[in-house]
């Protein structure tokens, strides 16, 4: 596979069986009785929204994500009616008719009235919120009393099982080997090596990952009471690891400073090499799952 062949959107990984299983389990555990108005925050390609509408076709779902590319994918792939605005979605909710509205916007400044939402879901993105307390206060503001908030994440204290860190270390090592091969090919063509621009940070790998207990405390400060917290072990295959590495949003973190298409290519190619080197077919990893209720 060449550099230009790599799809750096989130869509390929959103179709990985392990990823679908982890997020479907999050939604299947919810009690949807009395739920009609839903917000899917940092919705990406709309996987959670699709699972929700499959469980309860009368839901009115507002999907919000900063990335207009992911919003476009969500609109295209959602397995139900898609409306053009929030007012249209509100009308569908009032009529008891299911639909979705997908909007490119920030999850930290929600367009909903106080207490308007019955359920908020968030898949593997809470670690990206730049101002955690302000974000959780906004979640609490738009939830009705008794409304639910649920999220999962693999970026927390407890995600790595004992011994699994070596797999991710080998993955990064192999990615540098792939980069060396690319540079050798470039040199053979008389081209300069891939240039790295240093000094770029990575949101997902900041040093303040919370534990499950830490998230409970953060939720409590925002007026949300945790009703469930648990770890779900979801192994990831070489293909799955390669697909998530190819996602531009993660690639620019893991190989900070390199062009995103180059970083995505290196990480995708490196995953099966790392698994072959270690003689494994999958690696275990925990997903944190949390459900909370607004008092």
The 8 nearest C-alpha neighbors of each residue, nearest first, counted from 0:
[[1, 4, 2, 5, 268, 264, 3, 267],
 [2, 0, 4, 3, 5, 264, 261, 268],
 [1, 3, 264, 4, 5, 261, 260, 0],
 [2, 4, 1, 5, 260, 6, 0, 264],
 [5, 3, 1, 2, 0, 6, 264, 260],
 [6, 4, 3, 2, 7, 264, 245, 263],
 [5, 7, 8, 4, 245, 11, 246, 3],
 [8, 6, 246, 247, 245, 5, 263, 9],
 [9, 7, 246, 10, 6, 247, 11, 69],
 [8, 10, 246, 12, 11, 13, 7, 44],
 [9, 11, 13, 8, 12, 44, 14, 72],
 [12, 10, 14, 13, 9, 242, 15, 8],
 [13, 11, 242, 15, 14, 243, 10, 9],
 [12, 14, 10, 11, 15, 9, 18, 19],
 [13, 15, 12, 11, 16, 19, 10, 18],
 [14, 16, 12, 18, 17, 13, 239, 19],
 [17, 15, 19, 18, 20, 14, 239, 13],
 [18, 16, 20, 19, 15, 21, 235, 233],
 [17, 19, 21, 15, 20, 16, 22, 13],
 [18, 20, 16, 22, 17, 21, 23, 15],
 [19, 21, 17, 23, 18, 22, 16, 24],
 [22, 20, 18, 24, 19, 23, 17, 233],
 [23, 21, 25, 24, 19, 20, 18, 26],
 [22, 24, 20, 26, 25, 21, 19, 27],
 [25, 23, 27, 22, 21, 26, 20, 28],
 [26, 24, 22, 23, 28, 27, 21, 288],
 [27, 25, 23, 28, 24, 29, 22, 51],
 [26, 28, 24, 29, 25, 23, 54, 30],
 [29, 27, 26, 25, 24, 30, 23, 31],
 [30, 28, 26, 27, 31, 25, 149, 290],
 [29, 31, 32, 28, 27, 34, 33, 26],
 [32, 30, 34, 29, 33, 55, 35, 118],
 [33, 31, 34, 30, 35, 29, 55, 117],
 [32, 34, 31, 35, 117, 30, 36, 146],
 [35, 33, 31, 32, 117, 36, 118, 58],
 [34, 36, 58, 59, 37, 33, 92, 117],
 [37, 35, 59, 116, 117, 34, 60, 58],
 [38, 36, 60, 118, 119, 116, 117, 59],
 [37, 39, 61, 119, 60, 62, 40, 120],
 [38, 40, 62, 120, 42, 121, 119, 61],
 [41, 39, 42, 63, 121, 106, 38, 62],
 [42, 40, 64, 63, 43, 121, 106, 124],
 [41, 43, 40, 45, 39, 64, 62, 63],
 [44, 42, 69, 45, 41, 64, 70, 73],
 [43, 45, 73, 69, 72, 46, 42, 10],
 [46, 44, 73, 48, 42, 43, 47, 49],
 [45, 47, 49, 48, 44, 50, 13, 42],
 [48, 46, 50, 49, 45, 51, 22, 26],
 [49, 47, 51, 45, 46, 50, 52, 39],
 [48, 50, 46, 52, 47, 51, 77, 78],
 [49, 51, 53, 47, 48, 52, 46, 54],
 [52, 50, 48, 54, 53, 49, 47, 55],
 [53, 51, 56, 55, 49, 54, 50, 58],
 [52, 54, 50, 51, 55, 56, 49, 78],
 [53, 55, 51, 52, 50, 56, 27, 31],
 [54, 56, 52, 57, 53, 58, 51, 31],
 [55, 57, 52, 97, 58, 53, 54, 96],
 [97, 58, 56, 96, 55, 95, 59, 35],
 [59, 57, 97, 35, 56, 55, 60, 52],
 [58, 60, 97, 98, 36, 92, 99, 35],
 [61, 59, 99, 37, 38, 58, 36, 98],
 [60, 62, 38, 100, 99, 101, 39, 37],
 [63, 61, 101, 39, 42, 38, 100, 40],
 [62, 64, 102, 40, 41, 42, 103, 101],
 [65, 63, 41, 103, 42, 66, 104, 43],
 [64, 66, 104, 103, 105, 67, 63, 41],
 [67, 65, 68, 69, 64, 103, 70, 43],
 [66, 68, 70, 103, 69, 71, 65, 64],
 [69, 67, 71, 66, 70, 72, 8, 44],
 [68, 70, 44, 72, 43, 71, 67, 66],
 [71, 69, 67, 73, 72, 68, 101, 74],
 [70, 72, 68, 74, 69, 73, 67, 75],
 [71, 73, 69, 75, 70, 44, 74, 76],
 [74, 72, 44, 45, 70, 76, 71, 75],
 [73, 75, 71, 72, 77, 76, 70, 101],
 [74, 76, 72, 73, 77, 71, 70, 78],
 [75, 77, 73, 74, 72, 78, 45, 44],
 [76, 78, 74, 79, 73, 49, 75, 45],
 [79, 77, 49, 76, 80, 52, 53, 75],
 [78, 80, 77, 98, 81, 52, 99, 97],
 [81, 79, 98, 99, 82, 78, 97, 77],
 [82, 80, 99, 98, 100, 79, 74, 83],
 [83, 81, 100, 84, 99, 87, 88, 80],
 [84, 82, 100, 81, 87, 85, 101, 88],
 [85, 83, 87, 86, 82, 100, 88, 101],
 [84, 86, 88, 87, 89, 100, 83, 61],
 [85, 87, 89, 88, 84, 90, 83, 91],
 [88, 86, 90, 84, 85, 89, 82, 91],
 [87, 89, 85, 91, 90, 86, 92, 59],
 [90, 88, 92, 86, 91, 87, 85, 93],
 [89, 91, 87, 93, 88, 92, 86, 94],
 [90, 92, 96, 88, 94, 89, 93, 95],
 [91, 93, 89, 95, 94, 59, 90, 96],
 [94, 92, 90, 91, 95, 89, 96, 88],
 [93, 95, 91, 92, 96, 90, 89, 97],
 [96, 94, 92, 93, 57, 91, 97, 35],
 [97, 95, 57, 91, 94, 92, 98, 58],
 [57, 96, 98, 58, 59, 56, 91, 95],
 [99, 97, 80, 59, 81, 79, 60, 58],
 [100, 98, 60, 81, 61, 59, 82, 80],
 [99, 101, 61, 82, 81, 62, 83, 84],
 [102, 100, 62, 63, 61, 70, 74, 99],
 [101, 103, 63, 104, 62, 70, 100, 64],
 [104, 102, 65, 64, 67, 63, 66, 70],
 [105, 103, 65, 64, 63, 102, 106, 66],
 [106, 104, 107, 65, 108, 64, 109, 63],
 [105, 107, 108, 109, 40, 41, 63, 104],
 [106, 108, 134, 105, 109, 137, 133, 128],
 [109, 107, 106, 105, 110, 137, 104, 134],
 [108, 110, 111, 106, 107, 105, 137, 141],
 [111, 109, 108, 112, 85, 141, 106, 104],
 [112, 110, 109, 141, 115, 113, 116, 114],
 [111, 113, 115, 141, 114, 110, 140, 116],
 [112, 114, 141, 140, 115, 111, 142, 143],
 [143, 113, 115, 141, 142, 116, 112, 140],
 [114, 116, 112, 113, 141, 143, 142, 111],
 [117, 115, 142, 36, 118, 141, 114, 37],
 [118, 116, 146, 36, 34, 142, 143, 37],
 [119, 117, 147, 37, 146, 116, 148, 38],
 [118, 120, 148, 38, 37, 39, 147, 149],
 [121, 119, 39, 149, 150, 148, 40, 38],
 [120, 122, 150, 40, 39, 149, 41, 123],
 [121, 123, 151, 150, 124, 120, 22, 152],
 [124, 122, 152, 151, 125, 153, 121, 150],
 [125, 123, 126, 127, 122, 41, 152, 121],
 [124, 126, 127, 128, 123, 152, 121, 150],
 [125, 127, 124, 128, 203, 154, 208, 152],
 [128, 126, 125, 124, 203, 129, 202, 131],
 [127, 129, 125, 126, 130, 131, 134, 124],
 [130, 128, 127, 131, 202, 126, 134, 107],
 [131, 129, 133, 128, 132, 134, 107, 135],
 [130, 132, 134, 133, 128, 129, 135, 217],
 [133, 131, 135, 134, 130, 136, 221, 217],
 [134, 132, 136, 130, 135, 131, 137, 107],
 [133, 135, 107, 137, 131, 136, 132, 130],
 [134, 136, 138, 132, 137, 133, 221, 131],
 [137, 135, 221, 139, 133, 138, 134, 140],
 [136, 138, 140, 134, 135, 139, 133, 141],
 [137, 139, 135, 136, 140, 141, 134, 142],
 [138, 140, 136, 142, 137, 141, 135, 293],
 [141, 139, 137, 113, 138, 142, 136, 114],
 [140, 142, 114, 113, 115, 139, 138, 116],
 [143, 141, 114, 116, 146, 139, 140, 117],
 [114, 142, 144, 146, 116, 117, 115, 145],
 [145, 143, 146, 293, 294, 142, 114, 292],
 [144, 146, 293, 292, 294, 143, 147, 142],
 [145, 147, 117, 143, 142, 144, 293, 292],
 [148, 146, 292, 118, 291, 119, 117, 145],
 [149, 147, 119, 291, 290, 118, 120, 292],
 [148, 150, 290, 120, 289, 291, 119, 121],
 [151, 149, 121, 289, 122, 120, 288, 290],
 [150, 152, 288, 287, 123, 122, 286, 289],
 [153, 151, 123, 287, 154, 286, 124, 155],
 [152, 154, 286, 158, 155, 287, 285, 123],
 [155, 153, 152, 126, 208, 158, 203, 156],
 [154, 156, 208, 209, 210, 158, 153, 157],
 [157, 155, 210, 209, 158, 208, 154, 211],
 [156, 158, 159, 155, 210, 285, 160, 211],
 [157, 159, 285, 153, 284, 155, 156, 286],
 [160, 158, 284, 157, 163, 285, 161, 164],
 [161, 159, 163, 284, 162, 158, 283, 285],
 [160, 162, 163, 159, 164, 283, 165, 157],
 [161, 163, 164, 160, 165, 159, 166, 283],
 [162, 164, 165, 166, 160, 161, 159, 282],
 [165, 163, 167, 166, 162, 168, 159, 161],
 [166, 164, 168, 163, 167, 169, 162, 170],
 [167, 165, 169, 168, 164, 163, 170, 273],
 [166, 168, 170, 164, 169, 165, 171, 163],
 [167, 169, 165, 171, 170, 166, 164, 172],
 [170, 168, 172, 166, 167, 171, 273, 173],
 [171, 169, 167, 273, 173, 168, 172, 270],
 [170, 172, 174, 168, 173, 169, 167, 175],
 [173, 171, 169, 175, 174, 170, 168, 176],
 [172, 174, 176, 269, 170, 175, 171, 169],
 [173, 175, 269, 171, 265, 177, 266, 176],
 [176, 174, 178, 172, 173, 177, 179, 171],
 [175, 177, 173, 179, 178, 174, 180, 172],
 [176, 178, 180, 174, 179, 175, 265, 181],
 [177, 179, 175, 181, 176, 180, 265, 182],
 [180, 178, 176, 182, 177, 181, 175, 183],
 [181, 179, 183, 177, 178, 182, 184, 176],
 [182, 180, 178, 184, 179, 183, 185, 177],
 [181, 183, 185, 192, 179, 184, 180, 186],
 [184, 182, 180, 186, 185, 181, 179, 187],
 [185, 183, 187, 181, 182, 186, 180, 188],
 [184, 186, 182, 190, 188, 183, 187, 181],
 [185, 187, 189, 183, 190, 188, 184, 182],
 [188, 186, 184, 185, 189, 183, 190, 182],
 [189, 187, 185, 186, 190, 184, 183, 191],
 [188, 190, 186, 187, 185, 191, 184, 192],
 [191, 189, 185, 186, 188, 192, 187, 182],
 [190, 192, 186, 185, 193, 189, 182, 194],
 [193, 191, 182, 194, 185, 190, 186, 183],
 [192, 194, 182, 195, 191, 257, 258, 181],
 [193, 195, 192, 196, 257, 258, 191, 256],
 [194, 196, 257, 256, 197, 193, 258, 255],
 [195, 197, 256, 257, 194, 198, 199, 255],
 [198, 196, 256, 199, 195, 255, 257, 200],
 [197, 199, 200, 196, 256, 255, 195, 201],
 [198, 200, 197, 256, 255, 201, 196, 252],
 [201, 199, 198, 202, 255, 252, 205, 204],
 [200, 202, 252, 204, 203, 205, 199, 255],
 [203, 201, 204, 205, 127, 200, 252, 126],
 [202, 204, 201, 205, 127, 126, 154, 252],
 [205, 203, 202, 201, 206, 252, 154, 208],
 [204, 206, 202, 207, 203, 201, 208, 200],
 [205, 207, 208, 204, 203, 209, 202, 155],
 [208, 206, 205, 209, 204, 155, 156, 126],
 [207, 209, 155, 206, 156, 154, 210, 205],
 [210, 208, 213, 155, 156, 207, 214, 211],
 [209, 211, 156, 213, 212, 155, 214, 157],
 [210, 212, 214, 213, 215, 209, 228, 287],
 [213, 211, 215, 210, 214, 216, 209, 228],
 [214, 212, 210, 209, 216, 211, 215, 217],
 [213, 215, 217, 211, 216, 212, 218, 209],
 [216, 214, 212, 218, 213, 217, 225, 219],
 [215, 217, 219, 213, 214, 218, 220, 212],
 [218, 216, 214, 220, 219, 215, 213, 221],
 [217, 219, 223, 215, 221, 220, 216, 214],
 [218, 220, 223, 216, 222, 221, 217, 224],
 [219, 221, 217, 218, 222, 216, 223, 132],
 [222, 220, 136, 218, 219, 223, 135, 139],
 [221, 223, 219, 220, 293, 218, 139, 224],
 [224, 222, 293, 219, 218, 292, 221, 291],
 [225, 223, 292, 291, 219, 226, 293, 222],
 [226, 224, 291, 227, 290, 215, 292, 223],
 [225, 227, 291, 290, 224, 292, 228, 289],
 [228, 226, 290, 289, 225, 229, 291, 288],
 [229, 227, 289, 288, 290, 211, 226, 225],
 [228, 230, 288, 287, 231, 289, 227, 211],
 [229, 231, 287, 286, 285, 288, 232, 228],
 [232, 230, 286, 285, 233, 287, 229, 288],
 [231, 233, 285, 284, 286, 234, 230, 283],
 [232, 234, 284, 285, 283, 231, 235, 21],
 [235, 233, 283, 282, 284, 281, 232, 236],
 [234, 236, 281, 282, 239, 240, 283, 17],
 [237, 235, 281, 239, 238, 240, 280, 282],
 [236, 238, 271, 240, 270, 239, 241, 274],
 [239, 237, 241, 236, 240, 242, 271, 270],
 [240, 238, 236, 242, 241, 237, 235, 15],
 [241, 239, 237, 243, 242, 238, 244, 270],
 [240, 242, 267, 244, 238, 270, 239, 243],
 [243, 241, 12, 245, 239, 244, 240, 267],
 [242, 244, 240, 246, 245, 12, 241, 239],
 [245, 243, 241, 266, 242, 246, 267, 250],
 [244, 246, 263, 242, 267, 243, 7, 247],
 [247, 245, 7, 243, 8, 244, 9, 248],
 [246, 248, 7, 250, 249, 259, 251, 245],
 [247, 249, 246, 250, 251, 252, 7, 8],
 [250, 248, 252, 247, 251, 246, 253, 244],
 [249, 251, 247, 253, 252, 263, 262, 244],
 [250, 252, 255, 249, 254, 259, 253, 248],
 [253, 251, 201, 255, 249, 250, 254, 200],
 [252, 254, 250, 255, 251, 249, 201, 262],
 [255, 253, 251, 252, 262, 250, 257, 256],
 [254, 256, 252, 251, 253, 257, 199, 200],
 [255, 257, 196, 195, 197, 199, 254, 258],
 [256, 258, 195, 255, 262, 254, 259, 196],
 [259, 257, 261, 260, 262, 256, 195, 251],
 [258, 260, 262, 261, 251, 247, 263, 257],
 [259, 261, 263, 262, 258, 264, 2, 7],
 [262, 260, 264, 258, 259, 263, 2, 265],
 [261, 263, 259, 265, 264, 250, 260, 254],
 [264, 262, 245, 260, 250, 266, 261, 265],
 [263, 265, 261, 267, 2, 262, 266, 268],
 [264, 266, 174, 262, 268, 177, 263, 267],
 [267, 265, 269, 244, 174, 263, 268, 264],
 [266, 268, 241, 264, 245, 269, 265, 244],
 [267, 269, 265, 266, 270, 264, 271, 241],
 [270, 268, 174, 173, 266, 272, 267, 271],
 [269, 271, 241, 273, 272, 237, 170, 268],
 [272, 270, 274, 237, 273, 269, 275, 268],
 [273, 271, 275, 269, 270, 274, 276, 173],
 [274, 272, 276, 170, 270, 271, 275, 169],
 [273, 275, 271, 277, 279, 276, 272, 278],
 [276, 274, 278, 272, 273, 277, 271, 279],
 [275, 277, 273, 274, 278, 272, 279, 169],
 [278, 276, 274, 275, 279, 273, 166, 169],
 [277, 279, 275, 276, 274, 280, 273, 281],
 [280, 278, 274, 277, 281, 275, 282, 276],
 [279, 281, 236, 274, 237, 278, 282, 275],
 [282, 280, 236, 235, 279, 234, 237, 283],
 [281, 283, 234, 235, 284, 236, 163, 280],
 [284, 282, 234, 233, 235, 232, 160, 281],
 [283, 285, 159, 232, 234, 233, 158, 160],
 [286, 284, 232, 158, 231, 230, 233, 287],
 [285, 287, 153, 231, 152, 230, 158, 232],
 [286, 288, 230, 151, 152, 229, 153, 231],
 [289, 287, 151, 229, 228, 150, 230, 286],
 [288, 290, 228, 149, 150, 227, 151, 291],
 [291, 289, 149, 227, 226, 148, 225, 228],
 [290, 292, 225, 148, 226, 224, 147, 223],
 [293, 291, 147, 224, 223, 146, 145, 148],
 [292, 294, 223, 145, 144, 146, 139, 222],
 [293, 144, 145, 292, 223, 222, 224, 146]]
